[in-house]
Amino acid sequence: MNQTTIFWPVLAHVLLIYIVYGVLGRRRYVAVKSGEAKVSQYKVRSTEPASCVSVAGNLSNQFELPVLFYVLCLTLHVTNGVNYLTLALMWIFVATRYVHAWVHLTSNDLRLRSRFFALGALILLVGWIWFALHLLRVI
């Protein structure tokens, strides 16, 4: 298998980050334009309007658990550990990030959001376990 295919899920997650940045910028612009907020309120997140806070929080989320995703993808690539299973796991992880972001930016249903977060974390854990077994030459 071509080892560089592991970077397609990485690029898909990078796209998600830019989408969330776009949503945040748009919501902040609308909040200022409508008078809901003043530009000075964006100096400290705690003074942002509620319509922007959840988006800013989601943007932070995209740099927490996904750090492990990026490291795993790079280490899989370097050690020739990319196969159909690892590629599928990484795509599923990215899909959970998209759903998590969608829920966070729309209904913000914490129960649903936390389920997709947990599923993504579990998928990533399986990927790390597979990587450890790959290093041990068990698989």
C-alpha positions as CSV (number, residue, x, y, z in Angstrom):
1,M,0.0,0.0,0.0
2,N,1.2,3.5,-0.8
3,Q,2.3,4.9,2.6
4,T,1.4,8.5,1.6
5,T,-2.4,7.7,1.6
6,I,-2.3,8.3,5.3
7,F,-2.1,12.0,4.6
8,W,-5.5,12.2,3.0
9,P,-7.3,12.0,6.4
10,V,-4.8,14.5,7.7
11,L,-5.7,16.9,4.9
12,A,-9.4,16.3,5.5
13,H,-9.0,17.3,9.2
14,V,-7.0,20.4,8.2
15,L,-10.0,21.3,6.0
16,L,-12.3,20.9,9.0
17,I,-10.1,23.4,10.9
18,Y,-10.3,25.9,8.2
19,I,-14.1,25.4,8.0
20,V,-14.4,26.1,11.7
21,Y,-12.2,29.2,11.4
22,G,-14.5,30.4,8.6
23,V,-17.6,29.8,10.8
24,L,-16.0,31.6,13.7
25,G,-15.0,34.6,11.5
26,R,-18.5,34.8,10.1
27,R,-20.2,34.6,13.5
28,R,-17.9,37.2,14.9
29,Y,-18.6,39.5,11.9
30,V,-22.3,39.0,12.2
31,A,-22.2,39.7,16.0
32,V,-20.4,43.0,15.5
33,K,-22.5,44.0,12.5
34,S,-25.7,43.3,14.4
35,G,-24.6,45.2,17.5
36,E,-24.6,42.0,19.6
37,A,-20.9,42.5,20.3
38,K,-18.1,45.1,20.0
39,V,-14.8,44.3,18.4
40,S,-13.1,44.9,21.8
41,Q,-15.0,42.0,23.3
42,Y,-12.9,39.6,21.3
43,K,-9.8,40.3,23.3
44,V,-11.0,37.9,26.0
45,R,-13.1,34.9,25.1
46,S,-15.2,35.2,28.2
47,T,-16.7,38.4,26.9
48,E,-17.6,37.0,23.5
49,P,-21.3,36.5,22.6
50,A,-22.6,33.0,23.1
51,S,-23.0,32.5,19.4
52,C,-19.2,32.7,19.1
53,V,-18.1,31.0,22.2
54,S,-19.1,27.5,21.1
55,V,-17.3,27.9,17.8
56,A,-14.1,29.2,19.5
57,G,-14.4,26.2,21.9
58,N,-14.7,23.8,19.0
59,L,-11.7,25.3,17.3
60,S,-9.7,24.6,20.5
61,N,-11.0,21.0,20.4
62,Q,-9.5,20.6,17.0
63,F,-6.0,21.1,18.5
64,E,-6.4,18.7,21.5
65,L,-7.2,15.0,20.8
66,P,-6.2,15.5,17.1
67,V,-2.6,16.1,18.1
68,L,-2.5,12.3,18.8
69,F,-4.0,11.7,15.4
70,Y,-1.3,13.7,13.6
71,V,1.5,12.0,15.5
72,L,0.0,8.6,14.8
73,C,-0.3,9.3,11.1
74,L,3.2,10.5,10.9
75,T,4.6,7.5,12.8
76,L,2.6,5.1,10.7
77,H,4.0,6.7,7.6
78,V,7.6,6.6,8.8
79,T,7.5,3.0,10.0
80,N,5.6,1.7,6.9
81,G,2.6,0.9,9.1
82,V,0.0,2.2,6.8
83,N,-2.4,-0.5,5.6
84,Y,-6.2,-0.7,4.9
85,L,-7.0,-1.0,8.6
86,T,-5.0,2.0,9.8
87,L,-6.2,4.1,6.9
88,A,-9.9,3.1,7.7
89,L,-9.3,3.9,11.4
90,M,-7.9,7.4,10.5
91,W,-10.8,8.1,8.2
92,I,-13.3,7.1,10.8
93,F,-11.5,9.3,13.4
94,V,-11.8,12.3,11.0
95,A,-15.5,11.5,10.4
96,T,-16.1,11.6,14.1
97,R,-14.4,15.0,14.3
98,Y,-16.6,16.3,11.5
99,V,-19.8,15.1,13.3
100,H,-18.5,16.4,16.6
101,A,-17.9,19.8,15.1
102,W,-21.3,19.8,13.4
103,V,-23.1,19.0,16.6
104,H,-20.9,21.6,18.5
105,L,-21.7,24.3,16.0
106,T,-25.4,23.6,15.6
107,S,-27.4,22.1,18.4
108,N,-24.5,21.8,20.8
109,D,-26.2,18.7,22.3
110,L,-23.6,17.7,24.9
111,R,-24.7,14.1,25.1
112,L,-24.5,13.6,21.4
113,R,-21.3,15.6,21.1
114,S,-19.6,13.6,23.9
115,R,-20.6,10.3,22.2
116,F,-18.8,11.2,19.0
117,F,-15.8,12.5,21.0
118,A,-15.6,9.2,22.8
119,L,-16.0,7.2,19.6
120,G,-13.1,9.2,18.0
121,A,-11.0,8.7,21.1
122,L,-11.6,5.0,21.1
123,I,-10.8,4.7,17.4
124,L,-7.6,6.6,18.0
125,L,-6.7,4.3,20.9
126,V,-7.2,1.2,18.6
127,G,-4.9,2.9,16.1
128,W,-2.2,3.4,18.8
129,I,-2.6,-0.2,19.9
130,W,-2.2,-1.4,16.3
131,F,0.9,0.8,16.0
132,A,2.4,-0.7,19.2
133,L,1.8,-4.2,17.8
134,H,3.3,-3.2,14.5
135,L,6.4,-2.0,16.2
136,L,6.6,-5.2,18.2
137,R,6.2,-7.1,14.9
138,V,3.3,-8.9,16.3
139,I,1.2,-7.9,13.3
